[in-house]
Amino acid sequence: MKLVIAVVQDKDSNRLSTALIQEGFRATKLASTGGFLRAGNTTFMIGIEDERVEDVLRVIRNNCKIRDQLVTPVSPMSGSTDSYMPFPVEVQVGGAAVFVLPVERFEHY
């Protein structure tokens, strides 16, 4: 058995959740916040049999899209901010960060 942890952008969360349900996968959704953009994410935890891991990864891949977004950098943590002029920069966001971990034991009551 494996535990698939997928951190996805909130914009993809509902689409992924619906697709997982349609494919018969059960998942737990957790609200999370990204460290880089400090924006809302959704973390899915999916317990799955080893032979179905690739099916789950396919669903995640098909429903979580990378997109470009303009962001304004956060001011520096140290030093003087008098001369700091934040200009928006374009970064890629979205997609999914996925971890697949072995599960030693699973119980459901």
Biopython code that builds the backbone (N, CA, C, O; Angstrom):
import numpy as np
from Bio.PDB.StructureBuilder import StructureBuilder

atoms = [
    (1, "MET", "N", (0.845, -1.179, 0.000)),
    (1, "MET", "CA", (0.000, 0.000, 0.000)),
    (1, "MET", "C", (0.881, 1.229, 0.000)),
    (1, "MET", "O", (1.981, 1.220, 0.553)),
    (2, "LYS", "N", (0.388, 2.294, -0.628)),
    (2, "LYS", "CA", (1.101, 3.568, -0.711)),
    (2, "LYS", "C", (0.211, 4.703, -0.224)),
    (2, "LYS", "O", (-1.016, 4.604, -0.240)),
    (3, "LEU", "N", (0.855, 5.779, 0.208)),
    (3, "LEU", "CA", (0.175, 7.030, 0.515)),
    (3, "LEU", "C", (0.657, 8.051, -0.498)),
    (3, "LEU", "O", (1.843, 8.378, -0.552)),
    (4, "VAL", "N", (-0.272, 8.551, -1.300)),
    (4, "VAL", "CA", (0.040, 9.588, -2.282)),
    (4, "VAL", "C", (-0.377, 10.921, -1.669)),
    (4, "VAL", "O", (-1.537, 11.114, -1.304)),
    (5, "ILE", "N", (0.575, 11.830, -1.563)),
    (5, "ILE", "CA", (0.306, 13.178, -1.064)),
    (5, "ILE", "C", (0.502, 14.127, -2.228)),
    (5, "ILE", "O", (1.601, 14.219, -2.776)),
    (6, "ALA", "N", (-0.551, 14.835, -2.612)),
    (6, "ALA", "CA", (-0.488, 15.759, -3.744)),
    (6, "ALA", "C", (-0.850, 17.156, -3.273)),
    (6, "ALA", "O", (-1.947, 17.384, -2.764)),
    (7, "VAL", "N", (0.075, 18.091, -3.444)),
    (7, "VAL", "CA", (-0.165, 19.496, -3.103)),
    (7, "VAL", "C", (-0.480, 20.206, -4.416)),
    (7, "VAL", "O", (0.360, 20.279, -5.313)),
    (8, "VAL", "N", (-1.709, 20.732, -4.515)),
    (8, "VAL", "CA", (-2.157, 21.353, -5.766)),
    (8, "VAL", "C", (-2.656, 22.769, -5.491)),
    (8, "VAL", "O", (-3.035, 23.102, -4.368)),
    (9, "GLN", "N", (-2.647, 23.586, -6.527)),
    (9, "GLN", "CA", (-3.147, 24.950, -6.398)),
    (9, "GLN", "C", (-4.656, 24.906, -6.207)),
    (9, "GLN", "O", (-5.329, 24.048, -6.777)),
    (10, "ASP", "N", (-5.190, 25.823, -5.411)),
    (10, "ASP", "CA", (-6.625, 25.847, -5.136)),
    (10, "ASP", "C", (-7.472, 25.869, -6.411)),
    (10, "ASP", "O", (-8.569, 25.311, -6.432)),
    (11, "LYS", "N", (-6.970, 26.511, -7.475)),
    (11, "LYS", "CA", (-7.729, 26.580, -8.726)),
    (11, "LYS", "C", (-7.982, 25.201, -9.327)),
    (11, "LYS", "O", (-8.949, 25.018, -10.066)),
    (12, "ASP", "N", (-7.123, 24.228, -9.016)),
    (12, "ASP", "CA", (-7.263, 22.873, -9.556)),
    (12, "ASP", "C", (-7.954, 21.923, -8.585)),
    (12, "ASP", "O", (-8.268, 20.789, -8.947)),
    (13, "SER", "N", (-8.190, 22.366, -7.378)),
    (13, "SER", "CA", (-8.673, 21.492, -6.316)),
    (13, "SER", "C", (-10.022, 20.833, -6.619)),
    (13, "SER", "O", (-10.155, 19.614, -6.509)),
    (14, "ASN", "N", (-11.013, 21.628, -6.997)),
    (14, "ASN", "CA", (-12.344, 21.058, -7.250)),
    (14, "ASN", "C", (-12.342, 20.109, -8.434)),
    (14, "ASN", "O", (-12.985, 19.060, -8.397)),
    (15, "ARG", "N", (-11.616, 20.477, -9.490)),
    (15, "ARG", "CA", (-11.541, 19.614, -10.672)),
    (15, "ARG", "C", (-10.886, 18.272, -10.317)),
    (15, "ARG", "O", (-11.360, 17.216, -10.734)),
    (16, "LEU", "N", (-9.800, 18.323, -9.550)),
    (16, "LEU", "CA", (-9.119, 17.088, -9.152)),
    (16, "LEU", "C", (-9.995, 16.245, -8.240)),
    (16, "LEU", "O", (-10.082, 15.028, -8.402)),
    (17, "SER", "N", (-10.642, 16.893, -7.283)),
    (17, "SER", "CA", (-11.516, 16.171, -6.359)),
    (17, "SER", "C", (-12.620, 15.426, -7.112)),
    (17, "SER", "O", (-12.886, 14.258, -6.831)),
    (18, "THR", "N", (-13.252, 16.095, -8.057)),
    (18, "THR", "CA", (-14.312, 15.481, -8.858)),
    (18, "THR", "C", (-13.770, 14.307, -9.672)),
    (18, "THR", "O", (-14.404, 13.254, -9.737)),
    (19, "ALA", "N", (-12.605, 14.483, -10.290)),
    (19, "ALA", "CA", (-12.011, 13.423, -11.109)),
    (19, "ALA", "C", (-11.634, 12.213, -10.266)),
    (19, "ALA", "O", (-11.825, 11.076, -10.697)),
    (20, "LEU", "N", (-11.101, 12.444, -9.071)),
    (20, "LEU", "CA", (-10.750, 11.324, -8.198)),
    (20, "LEU", "C", (-11.996, 10.521, -7.816)),
    (20, "LEU", "O", (-11.970, 9.290, -7.820)),
    (21, "ILE", "N", (-13.074, 11.214, -7.490)),
    (21, "ILE", "CA", (-14.325, 10.541, -7.133)),
    (21, "ILE", "C", (-14.857, 9.740, -8.319)),
    (21, "ILE", "O", (-15.290, 8.599, -8.155)),
    (22, "GLN", "N", (-14.825, 10.337, -9.516)),
    (22, "GLN", "CA", (-15.319, 9.641, -10.708)),
    (22, "GLN", "C", (-14.521, 8.376, -11.001)),
    (22, "GLN", "O", (-15.067, 7.404, -11.523)),
    (23, "GLU", "N", (-13.229, 8.384, -10.668)),
    (23, "GLU", "CA", (-12.374, 7.218, -10.902)),
    (23, "GLU", "C", (-12.415, 6.222, -9.734)),
    (23, "GLU", "O", (-11.772, 5.174, -9.782)),
    (24, "GLY", "N", (-13.175, 6.559, -8.689)),
    (24, "GLY", "CA", (-13.326, 5.638, -7.563)),
    (24, "GLY", "C", (-12.240, 5.718, -6.507)),
    (24, "GLY", "O", (-12.073, 4.786, -5.721)),
    (25, "PHE", "N", (-11.499, 6.816, -6.476)),
    (25, "PHE", "CA", (-10.454, 6.998, -5.469)),
    (25, "PHE", "C", (-10.994, 7.837, -4.319)),
    (25, "PHE", "O", (-11.690, 8.829, -4.533)),
    (26, "ARG", "N", (-10.667, 7.431, -3.107)),
    (26, "ARG", "CA", (-11.057, 8.199, -1.920)),
    (26, "ARG", "C", (-9.866, 9.032, -1.479)),
    (26, "ARG", "O", (-8.733, 8.552, -1.480)),
    (27, "ALA", "N", (-10.119, 10.274, -1.104)),
    (27, "ALA", "CA", (-9.038, 11.168, -0.700)),
    (27, "ALA", "C", (-9.485, 12.041, 0.456)),
    (27, "ALA", "O", (-10.671, 12.327, 0.625)),
    (28, "THR", "N", (-8.523, 12.451, 1.235)),
    (28, "THR", "CA", (-8.746, 13.444, 2.285)),
    (28, "THR", "C", (-8.125, 14.744, 1.816)),
    (28, "THR", "O", (-6.972, 14.766, 1.385)),
    (29, "LYS", "N", (-8.892, 15.839, 1.898)),
    (29, "LYS", "CA", (-8.417, 17.156, 1.476)),
    (29, "LYS", "C", (-8.066, 17.987, 2.698)),
    (29, "LYS", "O", (-8.810, 18.030, 3.677)),
    (30, "LEU", "N", (-6.921, 18.644, 2.622)),
    (30, "LEU", "CA", (-6.481, 19.543, 3.690)),
    (30, "LEU", "C", (-6.161, 20.903, 3.087)),
    (30, "LEU", "O", (-5.554, 20.983, 2.019)),
    (31, "ALA", "N", (-6.559, 21.957, 3.756)),
    (31, "ALA", "CA", (-6.180, 23.299, 3.324)),
    (31, "ALA", "C", (-4.724, 23.518, 3.716)),
    (31, "ALA", "O", (-4.313, 23.173, 4.824)),
    (32, "SER", "N", (-3.944, 24.098, 2.796)),
    (32, "SER", "CA", (-2.540, 24.369, 3.075)),
    (32, "SER", "C", (-2.147, 25.686, 2.409)),
    (32, "SER", "O", (-2.887, 26.235, 1.593)),
    (33, "THR", "N", (-0.977, 26.172, 2.773)),
    (33, "THR", "CA", (-0.487, 27.422, 2.213)),
    (33, "THR", "C", (0.926, 27.212, 1.709)),
    (33, "THR", "O", (1.768, 26.649, 2.408)),
    (34, "GLY", "N", (1.184, 27.671, 0.482)),
    (34, "GLY", "CA", (2.526, 27.541, -0.092)),
    (34, "GLY", "C", (3.497, 28.513, 0.542)),
    (34, "GLY", "O", (3.115, 29.621, 0.919)),
    (35, "GLY", "N", (4.731, 28.113, 0.661)),
    (35, "GLY", "CA", (5.749, 28.960, 1.261)),
    (35, "GLY", "C", (6.282, 30.020, 0.326)),
    (35, "GLY", "O", (6.667, 31.098, 0.778)),
    (36, "PHE", "N", (6.316, 29.740, -0.981)),
    (36, "PHE", "CA", (6.908, 30.683, -1.933)),
    (36, "PHE", "C", (5.974, 31.853, -2.218)),
    (36, "PHE", "O", (6.360, 33.007, -2.034)),
    (37, "LEU", "N", (4.759, 31.574, -2.663)),
    (37, "LEU", "CA", (3.812, 32.638, -2.997)),
    (37, "LEU", "C", (2.874, 32.974, -1.841)),
    (37, "LEU", "O", (2.111, 33.937, -1.914)),
    (38, "ARG", "N", (2.933, 32.195, -0.800)),
    (38, "ARG", "CA", (2.050, 32.368, 0.363)),
    (38, "ARG", "C", (0.585, 32.371, -0.072)),
    (38, "ARG", "O", (-0.230, 33.137, 0.441)),
    (39, "ALA", "N", (0.275, 31.507, -1.018)),
    (39, "ALA", "CA", (-1.082, 31.409, -1.556)),
    (39, "ALA", "C", (-1.699, 30.085, -1.129)),
    (39, "ALA", "O", (-0.997, 29.142, -0.764)),
    (40, "GLY", "N", (-3.021, 30.036, -1.182)),
    (40, "GLY", "CA", (-3.731, 28.840, -0.776)),
    (40, "GLY", "C", (-3.483, 27.664, -1.698)),
    (40, "GLY", "O", (-3.455, 27.800, -2.922)),
    (41, "ASN", "N", (-3.305, 26.517, -1.087)),
    (41, "ASN", "CA", (-3.160, 25.246, -1.784)),
    (41, "ASN", "C", (-4.132, 24.262, -1.165)),
    (41, "ASN", "O", (-4.726, 24.529, -0.121)),
    (42, "THR", "N", (-4.284, 23.138, -1.812)),
    (42, "THR", "CA", (-5.024, 22.026, -1.231)),
    (42, "THR", "C", (-4.110, 20.815, -1.264)),
    (42, "THR", "O", (-3.500, 20.512, -2.289)),
    (43, "THR", "N", (-4.020, 20.128, -0.141)),
    (43, "THR", "CA", (-3.216, 18.913, -0.067)),
    (43, "THR", "C", (-4.159, 17.724, -0.011)),
    (43, "THR", "O", (-5.018, 17.638, 0.866)),
    (44, "PHE", "N", (-3.990, 16.810, -0.955)),
    (44, "PHE", "CA", (-4.783, 15.579, -1.005)),
    (44, "PHE", "C", (-3.943, 14.442, -0.446)),
    (44, "PHE", "O", (-2.777, 14.285, -0.808)),
    (45, "MET", "N", (-4.537, 13.653, 0.435)),
    (45, "MET", "CA", (-3.900, 12.433, 0.930)),
    (45, "MET", "C", (-4.736, 11.260, 0.436)),
    (45, "MET", "O", (-5.929, 11.165, 0.725)),
    (46, "ILE", "N", (-4.090, 10.364, -0.318)),
    (46, "ILE", "CA", (-4.793, 9.266, -0.953)),
    (46, "ILE", "C", (-4.087, 7.965, -0.603)),
    (46, "ILE", "O", (-2.938, 7.753, -0.990)),
    (47, "GLY", "N", (-4.772, 7.099, 0.127)),
    (47, "GLY", "CA", (-4.251, 5.765, 0.407)),
    (47, "GLY", "C", (-4.665, 4.848, -0.731)),
    (47, "GLY", "O", (-5.843, 4.784, -1.082)),
    (48, "ILE", "N", (-3.696, 4.131, -1.314)),
    (48, "ILE", "CA", (-3.992, 3.359, -2.521)),
    (48, "ILE", "C", (-3.132, 2.090, -2.583)),
    (48, "ILE", "O", (-2.005, 2.057, -2.089)),
    (49, "GLU", "N", (-3.694, 1.055, -3.200)),
    (49, "GLU", "CA", (-2.943, -0.177, -3.412)),
    (49, "GLU", "C", (-1.795, 0.099, -4.390)),
    (49, "GLU", "O", (-1.912, 0.958, -5.264)),
    (50, "ASP", "N", (-0.708, -0.620, -4.241)),
    (50, "ASP", "CA", (0.486, -0.401, -5.064)),
    (50, "ASP", "C", (0.179, -0.416, -6.559)),
    (50, "ASP", "O", (0.693, 0.419, -7.304)),
    (51, "GLU", "N", (-0.640, -1.343, -6.996)),
    (51, "GLU", "CA", (-0.898, -1.490, -8.429)),
    (51, "GLU", "C", (-1.762, -0.372, -9.015)),
    (51, "GLU", "O", (-1.888, -0.280, -10.236)),
    (52, "ARG", "N", (-2.359, 0.479, -8.177)),
    (52, "ARG", "CA", (-3.205, 1.567, -8.665)),
    (52, "ARG", "C", (-2.545, 2.945, -8.577)),
    (52, "ARG", "O", (-3.168, 3.955, -8.906)),
    (53, "VAL", "N", (-1.296, 2.987, -8.138)),
    (53, "VAL", "CA", (-0.597, 4.263, -7.980)),
    (53, "VAL", "C", (-0.513, 5.008, -9.309)),
    (53, "VAL", "O", (-0.781, 6.208, -9.351)),
    (54, "GLU", "N", (-0.154, 4.337, -10.379)),
    (54, "GLU", "CA", (-0.027, 5.004, -11.679)),
    (54, "GLU", "C", (-1.369, 5.579, -12.143)),
    (54, "GLU", "O", (-1.397, 6.619, -12.802)),
    (55, "ASP", "N", (-2.484, 4.913, -11.806)),
    (55, "ASP", "CA", (-3.807, 5.428, -12.160)),
    (55, "ASP", "C", (-4.091, 6.738, -11.433)),
    (55, "ASP", "O", (-4.621, 7.678, -12.025)),
    (56, "VAL", "N", (-3.741, 6.800, -10.159)),
    (56, "VAL", "CA", (-3.936, 8.035, -9.385)),
    (56, "VAL", "C", (-3.060, 9.149, -9.946)),
    (56, "VAL", "O", (-3.512, 10.286, -10.087)),
    (57, "LEU", "N", (-1.807, 8.827, -10.265)),
    (57, "LEU", "CA", (-0.899, 9.834, -10.809)),
    (57, "LEU", "C", (-1.411, 10.362, -12.146)),
    (57, "LEU", "O", (-1.265, 11.550, -12.434)),
    (58, "ARG", "N", (-1.999, 9.511, -12.952)),
    (58, "ARG", "CA", (-2.575, 9.939, -14.238)),
    (58, "ARG", "C", (-3.703, 10.939, -14.014)),
    (58, "ARG", "O", (-3.783, 11.953, -14.707)),
    (59, "VAL", "N", (-4.581, 10.656, -13.041)),
    (59, "VAL", "CA", (-5.696, 11.563, -12.748)),
    (59, "VAL", "C", (-5.165, 12.910, -12.270)),
    (59, "VAL", "O", (-5.666, 13.956, -12.683)),
    (60, "ILE", "N", (-4.162, 12.892, -11.409)),
    (60, "ILE", "CA", (-3.574, 14.141, -10.916)),
    (60, "ILE", "C", (-2.947, 14.916, -12.074)),
    (60, "ILE", "O", (-3.173, 16.118, -12.214)),
    (61, "ARG", "N", (-2.167, 14.234, -12.893)),
    (61, "ARG", "CA", (-1.491, 14.868, -14.029)),
    (61, "ARG", "C", (-2.491, 15.508, -14.995)),
    (61, "ARG", "O", (-2.240, 16.590, -15.526)),
    (62, "ASN", "N", (-3.615, 14.843, -15.220)),
    (62, "ASN", "CA", (-4.607, 15.340, -16.182)),
    (62, "ASN", "C", (-5.456, 16.490, -15.661)),
    (62, "ASN", "O", (-6.135, 17.154, -16.444)),
    (63, "ASN", "N", (-5.433, 16.738, -14.357)),
    (63, "ASN", "CA", (-6.324, 17.740, -13.778)),
    (63, "ASN", "C", (-5.622, 18.896, -13.083)),
    (63, "ASN", "O", (-6.290, 19.803, -12.585)),
    (64, "CYS", "N", (-4.317, 18.891, -13.037)),
    (64, "CYS", "CA", (-3.562, 19.959, -12.383)),
    (64, "CYS", "C", (-2.626, 20.582, -13.405)),
    (64, "CYS", "O", (-1.637, 19.972, -13.809)),
    (65, "LYS", "N", (-2.942, 21.785, -13.814)),
    (65, "LYS", "CA", (-2.231, 22.442, -14.907)),
    (65, "LYS", "C", (-1.264, 23.508, -14.411)),
    (65, "LYS", "O", (-1.555, 24.237, -13.464)),
    (66, "ILE", "N", (-0.115, 23.586, -15.064)),
    (66, "ILE", "CA", (0.849, 24.653, -14.797)),
    (66, "ILE", "C", (0.403, 25.881, -15.580)),
    (66, "ILE", "O", (0.009, 25.778, -16.742)),
    (67, "ARG", "N", (0.466, 27.045, -14.935)),
    (67, "ARG", "CA", (0.075, 28.293, -15.586)),
    (67, "ARG", "C", (1.039, 29.394, -15.167)),
    (67, "ARG", "O", (1.714, 29.280, -14.144)),
    (68, "ASP", "N", (1.104, 30.454, -15.955)),
    (68, "ASP", "CA", (1.950, 31.609, -15.629)),
    (68, "ASP", "C", (1.127, 32.623, -14.844)),
    (68, "ASP", "O", (-0.057, 32.823, -15.114)),
    (69, "GLN", "N", (1.773, 33.258, -13.871)),
    (69, "GLN", "CA", (1.079, 34.234, -13.029)),
    (69, "GLN", "C", (2.048, 35.355, -12.679)),
    (69, "GLN", "O", (3.221, 35.103, -12.401)),
    (70, "LEU", "N", (1.559, 36.593, -12.691)),
    (70, "LEU", "CA", (2.369, 37.727, -12.253)),
    (70, "LEU", "C", (2.267, 37.852, -10.740)),
    (70, "LEU", "O", (1.170, 37.862, -10.182)),
    (71, "VAL", "N", (3.419, 37.947, -10.079)),
    (71, "VAL", "CA", (3.443, 38.113, -8.627)),
    (71, "VAL", "C", (4.399, 39.243, -8.278)),
    (71, "VAL", "O", (5.363, 39.502, -8.998)),
    (72, "THR", "N", (4.124, 39.902, -7.182)),
    (72, "THR", "CA", (5.017, 40.929, -6.669)),
    (72, "THR", "C", (5.856, 40.309, -5.574)),
    (72, "THR", "O", (5.301, 39.794, -4.603)),
    (73, "PRO", "N", (7.172, 40.340, -5.692)),
    (73, "PRO", "CA", (8.034, 39.730, -4.676)),
    (73, "PRO", "C", (7.811, 40.353, -3.305)),
    (73, "PRO", "O", (7.480, 41.533, -3.189)),
    (74, "VAL", "N", (7.994, 39.554, -2.287)),
    (74, "VAL", "CA", (7.873, 40.016, -0.897)),
    (74, "VAL", "C", (9.108, 40.829, -0.560)),
    (74, "VAL", "O", (10.198, 40.519, -1.040)),
    (75, "SER", "N", (8.959, 41.869, 0.259)),
    (75, "SER", "CA", (10.101, 42.721, 0.627)),
    (75, "SER", "C", (11.143, 41.903, 1.381)),
    (75, "SER", "O", (10.806, 40.906, 2.019)),
    (76, "PRO", "N", (12.394, 42.313, 1.312)),
    (76, "PRO", "CA", (13.472, 41.577, 1.998)),
    (76, "PRO", "C", (13.234, 41.522, 3.505)),
    (76, "PRO", "O", (12.681, 42.448, 4.098)),
    (77, "MET", "N", (13.661, 40.422, 4.104)),
    (77, "MET", "CA", (13.465, 40.230, 5.548)),
    (77, "MET", "C", (14.454, 41.057, 6.373)),
    (77, "MET", "O", (14.139, 41.435, 7.501)),
    (78, "SER", "N", (15.625, 41.340, 5.840)),
    (78, "SER", "CA", (16.611, 42.094, 6.610)),
    (78, "SER", "C", (17.125, 43.266, 5.778)),
    (78, "SER", "O", (16.944, 43.304, 4.561)),
    (79, "GLY", "N", (17.745, 44.184, 6.424)),
    (79, "GLY", "CA", (18.305, 45.335, 5.715)),
    (79, "GLY", "C", (17.266, 46.413, 5.510)),
    (79, "GLY", "O", (16.123, 46.302, 5.953)),
    (80, "SER", "N", (17.688, 47.448, 4.835)),
    (80, "SER", "CA", (16.827, 48.596, 4.597)),
    (80, "SER", "C", (15.872, 48.325, 3.443)),
    (80, "SER", "O", (16.266, 47.785, 2.409)),
    (81, "THR", "N", (14.640, 48.700, 3.628)),
    (81, "THR", "CA", (13.644, 48.552, 2.562)),
    (81, "THR", "C", (13.389, 49.886, 1.862)),
    (81, "THR", "O", (12.492, 49.994, 1.025)),
    (82, "ASP", "N", (14.198, 50.918, 2.214)),
    (82, "ASP", "CA", (14.001, 52.240, 1.625)),
    (82, "ASP", "C", (14.165, 52.226, 0.107)),
    (82, "ASP", "O", (13.427, 52.904, -0.608)),
    (83, "SER", "N", (15.127, 51.460, -0.377)),
    (83, "SER", "CA", (15.401, 51.451, -1.808)),
    (83, "SER", "C", (14.766, 50.243, -2.507)),
    (83, "SER", "O", (15.008, 50.029, -3.695)),
    (84, "TYR", "N", (13.977, 49.470, -1.807)),
    (84, "TYR", "CA", (13.370, 48.269, -2.392)),
    (84, "TYR", "C", (12.165, 48.655, -3.236)),
    (84, "TYR", "O", (11.207, 49.233, -2.724)),
    (85, "MET", "N", (12.208, 48.340, -4.522)),
    (85, "MET", "CA", (11.120, 48.655, -5.450)),
    (85, "MET", "C", (10.596, 47.344, -6.042)),
    (85, "MET", "O", (11.191, 46.814, -6.980)),
    (86, "PRO", "N", (9.512, 46.826, -5.518)),
    (86, "PRO", "CA", (9.022, 45.548, -6.040)),
    (86, "PRO", "C", (8.387, 45.708, -7.414)),
    (86, "PRO", "O", (7.521, 46.561, -7.609)),
    (87, "PHE", "N", (8.814, 44.900, -8.348)),
    (87, "PHE", "CA", (8.226, 44.864, -9.676)),
    (87, "PHE", "C", (7.631, 43.482, -9.877)),
    (87, "PHE", "O", (8.244, 42.484, -9.498)),
    (88, "PRO", "N", (6.452, 43.411, -10.464)),
    (88, "PRO", "CA", (5.859, 42.089, -10.709)),
    (88, "PRO", "C", (6.758, 41.253, -11.620)),
    (88, "PRO", "O", (7.350, 41.754, -12.576)),
    (89, "VAL", "N", (6.838, 39.980, -11.294)),
    (89, "VAL", "CA", (7.581, 39.038, -12.121)),
    (89, "VAL", "C", (6.640, 37.886, -12.482)),
    (89, "VAL", "O", (5.725, 37.554, -11.728)),
    (90, "GLU", "N", (6.882, 37.295, -13.633)),
    (90, "GLU", "CA", (6.041, 36.184, -14.064)),
    (90, "GLU", "C", (6.681, 34.876, -13.610)),
    (90, "GLU", "O", (7.856, 34.623, -13.878)),
    (91, "VAL", "N", (5.897, 34.046, -12.918)),
    (91, "VAL", "CA", (6.375, 32.754, -12.450)),
    (91, "VAL", "C", (5.377, 31.677, -12.863)),
    (91, "VAL", "O", (4.206, 31.956, -13.120)),
    (92, "GLN", "N", (5.867, 30.450, -12.921)),
    (92, "GLN", "CA", (4.971, 29.333, -13.194)),
    (92, "GLN", "C", (4.397, 28.837, -11.880)),
    (92, "GLN", "O", (5.128, 28.624, -10.912)),
    (93, "VAL", "N", (3.081, 28.655, -11.851)),
    (93, "VAL", "CA", (2.400, 28.145, -10.666)),
    (93, "VAL", "C", (1.496, 27.004, -11.106)),
    (93, "VAL", "O", (1.298, 26.763, -12.297)),
    (94, "GLY", "N", (0.970, 26.329, -10.139)),
    (94, "GLY", "CA", (0.037, 25.249, -10.451)),
    (94, "GLY", "C", (0.756, 23.932, -10.609)),
    (94, "GLY", "O", (1.856, 23.734, -10.093)),
    (95, "GLY", "N", (0.113, 23.035, -11.334)),
    (95, "GLY", "CA", (0.650, 21.693, -11.413)),
    (95, "GLY", "C", (0.412, 21.001, -10.085)),
    (95, "GLY", "O", (-0.544, 21.314, -9.377)),
    (96, "ALA", "N", (1.266, 20.080, -9.756)),
    (96, "ALA", "CA", (1.125, 19.367, -8.491)),
    (96, "ALA", "C", (2.493, 18.917, -8.009)),
    (96, "ALA", "O", (3.335, 18.497, -8.803)),
    (97, "ALA", "N", (2.704, 19.005, -6.718)),
    (97, "ALA", "CA", (3.875, 18.397, -6.087)),
    (97, "ALA", "C", (3.361, 17.110, -5.457)),
    (97, "ALA", "O", (2.508, 17.146, -4.571)),
    (98, "VAL", "N", (3.875, 15.981, -5.911)),
    (98, "VAL", "CA", (3.324, 14.691, -5.505)),
    (98, "VAL", "C", (4.402, 13.853, -4.830)),
    (98, "VAL", "O", (5.522, 13.732, -5.326)),
    (99, "PHE", "N", (4.038, 13.281, -3.692)),
    (99, "PHE", "CA", (4.918, 12.386, -2.948)),
    (99, "PHE", "C", (4.234, 11.028, -2.862)),
    (99, "PHE", "O", (3.038, 10.956, -2.577)),
    (100, "VAL", "N", (4.969, 9.965, -3.101)),
    (100, "VAL", "CA", (4.435, 8.611, -2.969)),
    (100, "VAL", "C", (5.262, 7.917, -1.891)),
    (100, "VAL", "O", (6.467, 7.717, -2.043)),
    (101, "LEU", "N", (4.585, 7.552, -0.792)),
    (101, "LEU", "CA", (5.262, 6.987, 0.365)),
    (101, "LEU", "C", (4.755, 5.576, 0.653)),
    (101, "LEU", "O", (3.573, 5.293, 0.453)),
    (102, "PRO", "N", (5.629, 4.692, 1.119)),
    (102, "PRO", "CA", (5.166, 3.361, 1.507)),
    (102, "PRO", "C", (4.367, 3.443, 2.811)),
    (102, "PRO", "O", (4.676, 4.242, 3.695)),
    (103, "VAL", "N", (3.352, 2.615, 2.909)),
    (103, "VAL", "CA", (2.523, 2.562, 4.121)),
    (103, "VAL", "C", (2.771, 1.211, 4.779)),
    (103, "VAL", "O", (2.549, 0.158, 4.181)),
    (104, "GLU", "N", (3.235, 1.267, 6.013)),
    (104, "GLU", "CA", (3.516, 0.028, 6.738)),
    (104, "GLU", "C", (2.246, -0.636, 7.231)),
    (104, "GLU", "O", (2.138, -1.862, 7.258)),
    (105, "ARG", "N", (1.275, 0.198, 7.623)),
    (105, "ARG", "CA", (0.036, -0.349, 8.193)),
    (105, "ARG", "C", (-1.098, 0.622, 7.945)),
    (105, "ARG", "O", (-0.920, 1.834, 8.063)),
    (106, "PHE", "N", (-2.266, 0.098, 7.602)),
    (106, "PHE", "CA", (-3.458, 0.914, 7.409)),
    (106, "PHE", "C", (-4.617, 0.231, 8.105)),
    (106, "PHE", "O", (-4.820, -0.973, 7.954)),
    (107, "GLU", "N", (-5.376, 0.999, 8.867)),
    (107, "GLU", "CA", (-6.586, 0.491, 9.514)),
    (107, "GLU", "C", (-7.699, 1.471, 9.285)),
    (107, "GLU", "O", (-7.490, 2.684, 9.301)),
    (108, "HIS", "N", (-8.893, 0.942, 9.069)),
    (108, "HIS", "CA", (-10.072, 1.782, 8.874)),
    (108, "HIS", "C", (-11.152, 1.260, 9.798)),
    (108, "HIS", "O", (-11.511, 0.085, 9.731)),
    (109, "TYR", "N", (-11.674, 2.118, 10.659)),
    (109, "TYR", "CA", (-12.680, 1.688, 11.652)),
    (109, "TYR", "C", (-14.042, 2.192, 11.264)),
    (109, "TYR", "O", (-15.018, 1.936, 11.969)),
]
sb = StructureBuilder()
sb.init_structure("model")
sb.init_model(0)
sb.init_chain("A")
sb.init_seg("    ")
for serial, (resi, resn, name, xyz) in enumerate(atoms, 1):
    if name == "N":
        sb.init_residue(resn, " ", resi, " ")
    sb.init_atom(name, np.array(xyz, "f"), 0.0, 1.0, " ", f" {name:<3s}", serial, name[0])
structure = sb.get_structure()
